[in-house]
Amino acid sequence: MRTVRTVRARTPHARLARGAALFALGAAAVAARAQVSLRTVVEMAQSNSSQVKLAQADLQRAESALAQSRDAFIPSLSFGSGLPAFPEVGFTGNLPSIWDANVQSMVFSFTQLRYIQAARLAVKATKLNLEDTKEQVALDASTAYIELDTVDQEIAAAHQQESYANRMVEIEQQRVDGGVDPKSGLLQAQLAAAEVKLHRLHLETRAATLEKELSTLTGLPVGSIVPSRESIPEIPAVTGDGPAKKTPGLESAEVMAKSRQRAQRGDEDRTRMLPEIGFGALYNRNTTILNSIDQYYARKIPADNFSSGFSIRVPIFDFGLHDKARESAAQTLRARVEAEQAQQQNDVQIAELSGSLRELDTRAEIARLKQEIAAEQLESVVSQLELGNGTSGANAQPQLSPEAEQQARVDERQKFMDALDAGLDLSKARLNLIRALGHMQDWLNELGTR
């Protein structure tokens, strides 16, 4: 009896703990999968992408190179010391300084000015490349997001389709057991159900791949993103004949070619006997500790010594400078050809996407019409099963069986998924064409209104 009372006393607490645990698990499950807008996914992908981080590192490197080219005109100051370790013997020829200060800077150089111009253009090119990389990451994230939303709809339709196919198998099994239909009809129904199941498994695998891709892009846990269809802006029906502007990637290639050209001119200036003017100043604090340097001069060496002056350097002949100029010319040519090649590839892509868009648009229209026809046929089958076929007499058509209804439902769901696939292919092609036409950022700006 005492044991029973103890159990009863603890039962309310146990139920309370169990309820709290179930609530926590439910809250964790809700938090694990939550609707995330397309704008959030794009922003997280751009901040988490390794490609964007690499482009940012290139920008920092270019900005550092520009700063270094400018620093040549900023005086540099250095300090040093030269205390002897042992007493000096004889005349060494070096002034025994306790410490010294040295100031150096470039005053004027045509070559350095060219290098500064080249570095400034390189910074602009890397900024454009960073912008282009962000657009590409946004395109990848948007495409995966829209595809996952479409696949989720298809999975829901596939589950419905599978339930209809299984019901058709049950009906056919009953008809075979009743001796109405041969066994071959049952086998056909089972085959159709197996194919529907395989398609559903394929969609689930596809969704898992997209979830992993979005997780890699955004850094969020796998499966934690539930697409919000309302956050997806309408994709305009663009054509290749519409207005186009250069993408950031194309502009980056052109600016980089100009940067290489400025650097080439700087290297060529070094071979044209153009002078470079520099400035220098030196201060020494001398000492006679551990040395007898004053014995070798008519007068004692002063403790404080200072000198300054300008240096003018004119290159007359240097094989290395000429070879460097030829190397720079080759790099300039390569950069110019790469920019032209990028433009040509973009033009070809626009032409290909424009041609495929016309086909995809027609395919989407055909798939939509087939889905509407299948829906109308399903309504007709359901009406005939409920009201009869409306005919009688010797020429009356046979009454439809329940199996026909399930088959019509399976066909309607299949046409619905085909229409979703066709619409997805059309959306992907339109987004790629928008990017090729240089209007990707215009479409991304619409995410802020969602």
TAZI-V612529 format. One record per backbone hydrogen bond with DSSP energy under -0.5 kcal/mol. NH is the residue of the N-H (numbers start at 1). CO is the residue of the C=O. Records with the same first field share a line. If there is no record, write none. Layout:
BEGIN
NH = CO + CO
END
This chain:
BEGIN
5 = 1
6 = 2
7 = 3
8 = 4
9 = 5
10 = 6
11 = 7
12 = 8
14 = 10
15 = 11
16 = 12
17 = 13
18 = 14
19 = 15
20 = 16
21 = 17
22 = 18
23 = 19
24 = 20
25 = 21
26 = 22
27 = 23
28 = 24
29 = 25
30 = 26
31 = 27
32 = 28
33 = 29
34 = 32 + 224
36 = 226
41 = 37
42 = 38
43 = 39
44 = 40
45 = 41
46 = 42
47 = 43
48 = 44
49 = 45
53 = 49
54 = 50
55 = 51
56 = 52
57 = 53
58 = 54
59 = 55
60 = 56
61 = 57
62 = 58
63 = 59
64 = 60
65 = 61
66 = 62
67 = 63
68 = 64
69 = 65
70 = 66
71 = 67
72 = 68
73 = 70
74 = 71
75 = 73
76 = 104
78 = 102
80 = 100
82 = 97 + 98
88 = 290
92 = 90
97 = 95
98 = 285
99 = 285
100 = 80
101 = 283
102 = 78
103 = 281
104 = 76
105 = 279
106 = 72
107 = 277
108 = 277
110 = 275
113 = 109
114 = 110
115 = 111
116 = 112
117 = 113
118 = 114
119 = 115
120 = 116
121 = 117
122 = 118
123 = 119
124 = 120
125 = 121
126 = 122
127 = 123
128 = 124
129 = 125
130 = 126
131 = 127
132 = 128
133 = 129
134 = 130
135 = 131
136 = 132
137 = 133
138 = 134
139 = 135
140 = 136
141 = 137
142 = 138
143 = 139
144 = 140
145 = 141
146 = 142
147 = 143
148 = 144
149 = 145
150 = 146
151 = 147
152 = 148
153 = 149
154 = 150
155 = 151
156 = 152
157 = 153
158 = 154
159 = 155
160 = 156
161 = 157
162 = 158
163 = 159
164 = 160
165 = 161
166 = 162
167 = 163
168 = 164
169 = 165
170 = 166
171 = 167
172 = 168
173 = 169
174 = 170
175 = 171
176 = 172
177 = 173
178 = 174
179 = 176
180 = 175
181 = 175
185 = 182
186 = 182
187 = 183
188 = 184
189 = 185
190 = 186
191 = 187
192 = 188
193 = 189
194 = 190
195 = 191
196 = 192
197 = 193
198 = 194
199 = 195
200 = 196
201 = 197
202 = 198
203 = 199
204 = 200
205 = 201
206 = 202
207 = 203
208 = 204
209 = 205
210 = 206
211 = 207
212 = 208
213 = 209
214 = 210
215 = 211
216 = 212
217 = 213
218 = 214
219 = 215
224 = 221
226 = 34 + 224
227 = 225
228 = 36
229 = 227
231 = 228
232 = 229
233 = 231
236 = 234
238 = 236
242 = 239
245 = 437
251 = 247
252 = 248
253 = 249
254 = 250
255 = 251
256 = 252
257 = 253
258 = 254
259 = 255
260 = 256
261 = 257
262 = 258
263 = 259
264 = 260
265 = 261
266 = 262
267 = 263
268 = 264
269 = 265
270 = 266
271 = 268
272 = 269
274 = 269
276 = 313
277 = 108
278 = 311
279 = 105
280 = 309
281 = 103
282 = 307
283 = 101
284 = 305
285 = 99
286 = 284 + 303
287 = 96
291 = 288
295 = 292
296 = 293
297 = 294
305 = 284 + 303
307 = 282
309 = 280
311 = 278
313 = 276 + 311
315 = 274
322 = 318
323 = 319
324 = 320
325 = 321
326 = 322
327 = 323
328 = 324
329 = 325
330 = 326
331 = 327
332 = 328
333 = 329
334 = 330
335 = 331
336 = 332
337 = 333
338 = 334
339 = 335
340 = 336
341 = 337
342 = 338
343 = 339
344 = 340
345 = 341
346 = 342
347 = 343
348 = 344
349 = 345
350 = 346
351 = 347
352 = 348
353 = 349
354 = 350
355 = 351
356 = 352
357 = 353
358 = 354
359 = 355
360 = 356
361 = 357
362 = 358
363 = 359
364 = 360
365 = 361
366 = 362
367 = 363
368 = 364
369 = 365
370 = 366
371 = 367
372 = 368
373 = 369
374 = 370
375 = 371
376 = 372
377 = 373
378 = 374
379 = 375
380 = 376
381 = 377
382 = 378
383 = 379
384 = 380
385 = 381
386 = 382
387 = 383
388 = 384
396 = 393
404 = 401
405 = 401
406 = 402
407 = 403
408 = 404
409 = 405
410 = 406
411 = 407
412 = 408
413 = 409
414 = 410
415 = 411
416 = 412
417 = 413
418 = 414
419 = 415
420 = 416
421 = 417
422 = 418
423 = 419
424 = 420
425 = 421
426 = 422
427 = 423
428 = 424
429 = 425
430 = 426
431 = 427
432 = 428
433 = 429
434 = 430
435 = 431
436 = 432
437 = 433
438 = 435
439 = 434
443 = 439
444 = 440
445 = 441
446 = 442 + 443
447 = 444
448 = 445
449 = 446
450 = 447
END
